[in-house]
Each structure stands twice: as C-alpha cells, then as structure tokens.
Amino acid sequence: MVRLGLVVAQFNKKTPVTQEMEAAARARVEEQDANIVETITVPGAYDTPLAADRLARRDNIDAVVALGAIITGDTDHDAVIADAAAQGLTEVSLDRDTPVAFGIIGPGMSHDEARARIEYGATAVDSAIELTNSLPSHKS
C-alpha cells in the first residue's frame, strides 16, 4: 500500500477549487492501493514546498501530492508563483529522494478554467502512486 502525504494550498475562499481537487484526490486514493497518512493545508501554492518537505522526511510516507490552483491576475505574479512552486517541489523530491506529484494547476487560468481542471487532484495521486511503484523503495 502506498502511503501518501497531501499538501493542499488554499485558494480563493469564495471559489472552492482546491477543496474540490482534494476531494478528487481522496476519491482516487480510495480506488487505489493507497492511503493518506497526513494532510497539511497551506495558504498558497508558494507555500507548498516547505510542507511537502516536512512530509517527505517522514519514514511512513512514500510520496507527496501537492495540490493548488494559480489564477491569473493583473500582473505576472501568477507565473512567478507557479515557477517558484514547481522549482521548490522538484528540489524537495530530489533532496529527499521521495516522489512529489505536482498537482498545481495554472498559471494563466481564469476561475472557470481552474474549475474545469479539478480532476488534476486525482491525476496527481495517480502520478504519485505510479512513480512510487516504479522506483525501488528506500523507506521502511
């Protein structure tokens, strides 16, 4: 059984995109040979690498799934946040030798486009499980 850590970035509280992504992820976990050991909620996508790192350090977690949504704004801030989150999560995966599935949608999306991608929560779980099963285990 694959043991997952889940990081969920809060989004605009008026639009529950990441909560729905989390629900899709949890539904997929129920369908697979996996369980979620711990969930950490963080303010935004930029904050996901630190929480992912804390989970990836644990011996009872095989992989981490990071979920979030980055909606376009009036500036390029969304692209900066997406790049920082992607780079940070990649570093966690390599530094901790633990799969970290990137389930952060965006940047450059409208609210409607984000809502149309809620299933990325389930897709990220699939990626984490597949990568964990493909790599030799280094954890007990």
Protein Blocks (a to p, Z undefined) as FASTA:
>chain_A
ZZdddddddddfklcklmmmmmmmmmmmmmmccddfbdcddfblmlmmmmmmmmmmpmkb
fbdcddddddddfblklmmmmmmmmmmmmmmmmmnopacddfbecehiafklmmmmmmmm
mmmmmmmmmmmmmpccfbZZ
